[in-house]
Amino acid sequence: MARNVDTSKELIRVSLASINDYQRIHEIDTLTNISPWTMEQVESSFKAGHVAIKATINKVLAGFLIYEPIISEAHLLSIAVDPIFQSKGVGKILLKTFLDQAKAQDLDIIYLEVRKSNSTAIAFYHSFGFKTDAIRVAYYTKPKSEDALLMSLLV
Ligand SMILES: CC(C)(COP(=O)(O)OP(=O)(O)OC[C@H]1O[C@@H](n2cnc3c(N)ncnc32)[C@H](O)[C@@H]1OP(=O)(O)O)[C@@H](O)C(=O)NCCC(=O)NCCS
Protein backbone atom coordinates (compact mmCIF):
# COMPACT_ATOMS: atom_id res chain seq x y z
CA MET A 1 0.00 0.00 0.00
CA ALA A 2 1.26 3.50 -0.83
CA ARG A 3 3.01 5.45 1.92
CA ASN A 4 2.25 9.10 2.73
CA VAL A 5 -1.45 8.73 2.01
CA ASP A 6 -3.16 12.12 1.72
CA THR A 7 -6.51 11.54 3.42
CA SER A 8 -7.32 15.21 3.87
CA LYS A 9 -9.91 15.26 1.09
CA GLU A 10 -11.40 11.83 1.77
CA LEU A 11 -14.38 11.09 3.99
CA ILE A 12 -13.77 8.67 6.83
CA ARG A 13 -16.73 6.28 6.76
CA VAL A 14 -17.71 4.24 9.78
CA SER A 15 -19.77 1.06 9.68
CA LEU A 16 -20.06 -2.38 11.19
CA ALA A 17 -17.32 -4.82 10.20
CA SER A 18 -18.23 -8.24 8.84
CA ILE A 19 -16.68 -11.61 8.08
CA ASN A 20 -15.15 -10.08 4.93
CA ASP A 21 -13.04 -7.80 7.11
CA TYR A 22 -11.38 -10.46 9.33
CA GLN A 23 -8.22 -10.63 7.23
CA ARG A 24 -7.65 -6.87 7.10
CA ILE A 25 -8.42 -6.47 10.83
CA HIS A 26 -5.87 -9.17 11.55
CA GLU A 27 -3.37 -7.43 9.26
CA ILE A 28 -3.76 -4.06 11.03
CA ASP A 29 -3.58 -5.73 14.45
CA THR A 30 -0.34 -7.45 13.40
CA LEU A 31 1.10 -4.13 12.17
CA THR A 32 0.26 -2.23 15.36
CA ASN A 33 0.15 -4.65 18.29
CA ILE A 34 3.26 -6.22 19.81
CA SER A 35 1.15 -9.21 20.81
CA PRO A 36 -1.52 -9.44 18.10
CA TRP A 37 -4.50 -11.75 18.07
CA THR A 38 -4.22 -14.81 15.87
CA MET A 39 -6.64 -15.10 12.96
CA GLU A 40 -8.51 -17.74 15.02
CA GLN A 41 -8.88 -15.24 17.89
CA VAL A 42 -10.27 -12.61 15.49
CA GLU A 43 -12.80 -15.14 14.21
CA SER A 44 -13.81 -16.34 17.65
CA SER A 45 -14.23 -12.74 18.81
CA PHE A 46 -16.86 -12.25 16.07
CA LYS A 47 -18.47 -15.60 16.88
CA ALA A 48 -18.66 -14.66 20.57
CA GLY A 49 -20.84 -11.66 19.70
CA HIS A 50 -18.24 -8.94 20.07
CA VAL A 51 -19.04 -5.85 18.02
CA ALA A 52 -16.50 -4.62 15.45
CA ILE A 53 -16.67 -1.15 13.95
CA LYS A 54 -14.51 -0.27 10.96
CA ALA A 55 -13.38 3.03 9.47
CA THR A 56 -12.75 3.10 5.74
CA ILE A 57 -11.08 5.70 3.57
CA ASN A 58 -11.54 5.36 -0.16
CA LYS A 59 -12.88 1.83 0.43
CA VAL A 60 -9.68 0.85 2.29
CA LEU A 61 -10.21 -0.37 5.85
CA ALA A 62 -8.01 2.08 7.77
CA GLY A 63 -8.85 1.15 11.36
CA PHE A 64 -11.16 -0.85 13.60
CA LEU A 65 -12.54 -1.00 17.12
CA ILE A 66 -13.85 -4.15 18.82
CA TYR A 67 -15.91 -4.19 22.00
CA GLU A 68 -17.79 -6.66 24.11
CA PRO A 69 -21.19 -5.52 25.40
CA ILE A 70 -21.81 -6.85 28.93
CA ILE A 71 -25.30 -5.87 30.11
CA SER A 72 -24.89 -2.17 30.99
CA GLU A 73 -21.15 -2.09 30.38
CA ALA A 74 -18.82 -2.36 27.43
CA HIS A 75 -15.29 -3.71 27.43
CA LEU A 76 -13.19 -2.09 24.75
CA LEU A 77 -11.11 -5.04 23.55
CA SER A 78 -9.14 -3.58 20.70
CA ILE A 79 -8.68 -0.43 18.65
CA ALA A 80 -6.05 0.10 16.00
CA VAL A 81 -5.38 2.24 12.96
CA ASP A 82 -3.05 1.21 10.14
CA PRO A 83 0.20 3.19 10.69
CA ILE A 84 -0.14 4.89 7.29
CA PHE A 85 -3.50 6.33 8.39
CA GLN A 86 -2.54 7.23 11.98
CA SER A 87 -2.68 10.77 13.40
CA LYS A 88 -5.32 11.77 10.86
CA GLY A 89 -8.36 11.53 13.12
CA VAL A 90 -9.41 7.94 12.28
CA GLY A 91 -9.00 6.66 15.86
CA LYS A 92 -10.91 9.65 17.21
CA ILE A 93 -13.86 8.99 14.85
CA LEU A 94 -13.91 5.28 15.79
CA LEU A 95 -13.87 5.96 19.53
CA LYS A 96 -16.43 8.79 19.24
CA THR A 97 -18.77 6.51 17.24
CA PHE A 98 -18.41 3.83 19.89
CA LEU A 99 -19.17 6.33 22.69
CA ASP A 100 -22.22 7.63 20.80
CA GLN A 101 -23.50 4.06 20.35
CA ALA A 102 -22.86 3.31 24.01
CA LYS A 103 -24.94 6.37 24.97
CA ALA A 104 -27.73 5.37 22.56
CA GLN A 105 -27.75 1.89 24.08
CA ASP A 106 -27.91 3.29 27.64
CA LEU A 107 -24.62 1.75 28.69
CA ASP A 108 -23.23 3.10 31.96
CA ILE A 109 -19.51 2.54 31.70
CA ILE A 110 -16.75 1.63 29.28
CA TYR A 111 -13.58 0.06 30.49
CA LEU A 112 -10.36 -1.13 28.90
CA GLU A 113 -6.84 -2.27 29.62
CA VAL A 114 -3.82 -0.64 28.03
CA ARG A 115 -0.09 -1.40 28.30
CA LYS A 116 1.66 0.90 30.75
CA SER A 117 4.26 1.67 28.06
CA ASN A 118 1.68 2.64 25.40
CA SER A 119 1.86 6.39 25.98
CA THR A 120 0.19 7.25 22.64
CA ALA A 121 -2.90 5.17 23.44
CA ILE A 122 -3.00 6.45 27.04
CA ALA A 123 -2.88 10.08 25.77
CA PHE A 124 -5.59 9.18 23.25
CA TYR A 125 -7.89 7.76 25.97
CA HIS A 126 -7.18 10.70 28.32
CA SER A 127 -8.23 13.09 25.55
CA PHE A 128 -11.69 11.42 25.72
CA GLY A 129 -11.85 11.66 29.52
CA PHE A 130 -10.90 8.09 30.45
CA LYS A 131 -9.50 7.82 33.98
CA THR A 132 -7.07 5.26 35.37
CA ASP A 133 -8.77 3.11 38.04
CA ALA A 134 -6.08 0.54 38.80
CA ILE A 135 -2.88 -1.12 37.70
CA ARG A 136 -3.14 -4.77 36.74
CA VAL A 137 0.26 -6.19 37.57
CA ALA A 138 1.80 -8.42 34.88
CA TYR A 139 -1.51 -8.45 32.97
CA TYR A 140 0.34 -8.96 29.69
CA THR A 141 2.63 -11.95 29.35
CA LYS A 142 3.83 -11.52 25.73
CA PRO A 143 6.37 -10.61 24.46
CA LYS A 144 7.35 -10.04 28.10
CA SER A 145 5.54 -9.38 31.33
CA GLU A 146 4.01 -5.90 31.49
CA ASP A 147 1.49 -4.13 33.71
CA ALA A 148 -1.81 -2.81 32.36
CA LEU A 149 -3.62 0.37 33.28
CA LEU A 150 -7.31 -0.35 33.84
CA MET A 151 -9.10 2.72 32.50
CA SER A 152 -12.78 3.61 32.46
CA LEU A 153 -15.20 6.25 31.26
CA LEU A 154 -18.70 6.87 32.56
CA VAL A 155 -20.99 7.18 29.53
C1 LIG B 1 -4.21 4.79 19.53
C2 LIG B 1 -4.58 4.89 18.05
C3 LIG B 1 -5.77 3.97 17.76
C4 LIG B 1 -5.01 6.34 17.76
O1 LIG B 1 -5.49 6.41 16.41
P1 LIG B 1 -5.13 7.64 15.46
O2 LIG B 1 -6.02 7.55 14.26
O3 LIG B 1 -3.68 7.66 15.19
O4 LIG B 1 -5.53 8.85 16.41
P2 LIG B 1 -6.16 10.27 16.00
O5 LIG B 1 -5.42 10.82 14.82
O6 LIG B 1 -7.63 10.14 15.90
O7 LIG B 1 -5.75 11.11 17.29
C5 LIG B 1 -6.60 11.22 18.39
C6 LIG B 1 -5.87 11.73 19.62
O8 LIG B 1 -4.98 10.72 20.09
C7 LIG B 1 -3.81 11.34 20.62
N1 LIG B 1 -2.70 10.91 19.77
C8 LIG B 1 -2.76 10.35 18.53
N2 LIG B 1 -1.52 10.07 18.08
C9 LIG B 1 -0.68 10.48 19.08
C10 LIG B 1 0.73 10.44 19.24
N3 LIG B 1 1.55 9.95 18.29
N4 LIG B 1 1.25 10.91 20.41
C11 LIG B 1 0.44 11.41 21.37
N5 LIG B 1 -0.90 11.47 21.27
C12 LIG B 1 -1.43 11.01 20.15
C13 LIG B 1 -4.04 12.82 20.56
O9 LIG B 1 -4.68 13.21 21.76
C14 LIG B 1 -5.00 12.95 19.40
O10 LIG B 1 -5.80 14.10 19.46
P3 LIG B 1 -5.35 15.46 18.69
O11 LIG B 1 -5.15 15.06 17.26
O12 LIG B 1 -6.52 16.36 18.90
O13 LIG B 1 -4.08 15.88 19.34
C15 LIG B 1 -3.38 4.56 17.12
O14 LIG B 1 -2.25 5.29 17.57
C16 LIG B 1 -3.02 3.09 17.05
O15 LIG B 1 -3.55 2.33 16.23
N6 LIG B 1 -2.09 2.65 17.90
C17 LIG B 1 -1.62 1.25 17.88
C18 LIG B 1 -2.63 0.30 18.46
C19 LIG B 1 -2.89 0.61 19.92
O16 LIG B 1 -1.97 0.92 20.67
N7 LIG B 1 -4.18 0.50 20.32
C20 LIG B 1 -4.57 0.71 21.69
C21 LIG B 1 -4.45 -0.57 22.45
S1 LIG B 1 -5.14 -0.42 24.09
The ligand as an SDF file (V2000), in Angstrom:
LIG
                    3D

 48 50  0  0  0  0  0  0  0  0999 V2000
   -4.2090    4.7890   19.5290 C   0  0  0  0  0  0  0  0  0  0  0  0
   -4.5830    4.8900   18.0490 C   0  0  0  0  0  0  0  0  0  0  0  0
   -5.7680    3.9680   17.7590 C   0  0  0  0  0  0  0  0  0  0  0  0
   -5.0100    6.3380   17.7610 C   0  0  0  0  0  0  0  0  0  0  0  0
   -5.4920    6.4070   16.4130 O   0  0  0  0  0  0  0  0  0  0  0  0
   -5.1350    7.6420   15.4560 P   0  0  0  0  0  0  0  0  0  0  0  0
   -6.0160    7.5480   14.2600 O   0  0  0  0  0  0  0  0  0  0  0  0
   -3.6790    7.6640   15.1940 O   0  0  0  0  0  0  0  0  0  0  0  0
   -5.5260    8.8530   16.4110 O   0  0  0  0  0  0  0  0  0  0  0  0
   -6.1550   10.2700   16.0010 P   0  0  0  0  0  0  0  0  0  0  0  0
   -5.4250   10.8190   14.8160 O   0  0  0  0  0  0  0  0  0  0  0  0
   -7.6260   10.1400   15.8950 O   0  0  0  0  0  0  0  0  0  0  0  0
   -5.7510   11.1120   17.2910 O   0  0  0  0  0  0  0  0  0  0  0  0
   -6.6000   11.2210   18.3890 C   0  0  0  0  0  0  0  0  0  0  0  0
   -5.8650   11.7260   19.6160 C   0  0  0  0  0  0  0  0  0  0  0  0
   -4.9770   10.7230   20.0950 O   0  0  0  0  0  0  0  0  0  0  0  0
   -3.8130   11.3380   20.6170 C   0  0  0  0  0  0  0  0  0  0  0  0
   -2.7040   10.9130   19.7740 N   0  0  0  0  0  0  0  0  0  0  0  0
   -2.7560   10.3540   18.5340 C   0  0  0  0  0  0  0  0  0  0  0  0
   -1.5150   10.0720   18.0840 N   0  0  0  0  0  0  0  0  0  0  0  0
   -0.6790   10.4750   19.0770 C   0  0  0  0  0  0  0  0  0  0  0  0
    0.7330   10.4410   19.2390 C   0  0  0  0  0  0  0  0  0  0  0  0
    1.5480    9.9480   18.2910 N   0  0  0  0  0  0  0  0  0  0  0  0
    1.2510   10.9130   20.4130 N   0  0  0  0  0  0  0  0  0  0  0  0
    0.4450   11.4130   21.3690 C   0  0  0  0  0  0  0  0  0  0  0  0
   -0.8970   11.4730   21.2720 N   0  0  0  0  0  0  0  0  0  0  0  0
   -1.4320   11.0080   20.1550 C   0  0  0  0  0  0  0  0  0  0  0  0
   -4.0380   12.8150   20.5610 C   0  0  0  0  0  0  0  0  0  0  0  0
   -4.6800   13.2060   21.7550 O   0  0  0  0  0  0  0  0  0  0  0  0
   -4.9950   12.9530   19.3980 C   0  0  0  0  0  0  0  0  0  0  0  0
   -5.7960   14.0990   19.4570 O   0  0  0  0  0  0  0  0  0  0  0  0
   -5.3540   15.4570   18.6860 P   0  0  0  0  0  0  0  0  0  0  0  0
   -5.1510   15.0600   17.2550 O   0  0  0  0  0  0  0  0  0  0  0  0
   -6.5170   16.3640   18.9010 O   0  0  0  0  0  0  0  0  0  0  0  0
   -4.0820   15.8820   19.3400 O   0  0  0  0  0  0  0  0  0  0  0  0
   -3.3780    4.5600   17.1230 C   0  0  0  0  0  0  0  0  0  0  0  0
   -2.2530    5.2920   17.5740 O   0  0  0  0  0  0  0  0  0  0  0  0
   -3.0200    3.0940   17.0540 C   0  0  0  0  0  0  0  0  0  0  0  0
   -3.5470    2.3330   16.2300 O   0  0  0  0  0  0  0  0  0  0  0  0
   -2.0910    2.6540   17.9000 N   0  0  0  0  0  0  0  0  0  0  0  0
   -1.6190    1.2540   17.8780 C   0  0  0  0  0  0  0  0  0  0  0  0
   -2.6320    0.3000   18.4600 C   0  0  0  0  0  0  0  0  0  0  0  0
   -2.8880    0.6120   19.9250 C   0  0  0  0  0  0  0  0  0  0  0  0
   -1.9740    0.9190   20.6720 O   0  0  0  0  0  0  0  0  0  0  0  0
   -4.1770    0.5030   20.3200 N   0  0  0  0  0  0  0  0  0  0  0  0
   -4.5750    0.7100   21.6890 C   0  0  0  0  0  0  0  0  0  0  0  0
   -4.4500   -0.5690   22.4490 C   0  0  0  0  0  0  0  0  0  0  0  0
   -5.1430   -0.4160   24.0860 S   0  0  0  0  0  0  0  0  0  0  0  0
  1  2  1  0
  2  3  1  0
  2  4  1  0
  2 36  1  0
  4  5  1  0
  5  6  1  0
  6  7  2  0
  6  8  1  0
  6  9  1  0
  9 10  1  0
 10 11  2  0
 10 12  1  0
 10 13  1  0
 13 14  1  0
 14 15  1  0
 15 16  1  0
 15 30  1  0
 16 17  1  0
 17 18  1  0
 17 28  1  0
 18 19  1  0
 18 27  1  0
 19 20  2  0
 20 21  1  0
 21 22  1  0
 21 27  2  0
 22 23  1  0
 22 24  2  0
 24 25  1  0
 25 26  2  0
 26 27  1  0
 28 29  1  0
 28 30  1  0
 30 31  1  0
 31 32  1  0
 32 33  2  0
 32 34  1  0
 32 35  1  0
 36 37  1  0
 36 38  1  0
 38 39  2  0
 38 40  1  0
 40 41  1  0
 41 42  1  0
 42 43  1  0
 43 44  2  0
 43 45  1  0
 45 46  1  0
 46 47  1  0
 47 48  1  0
M  END
$$$$
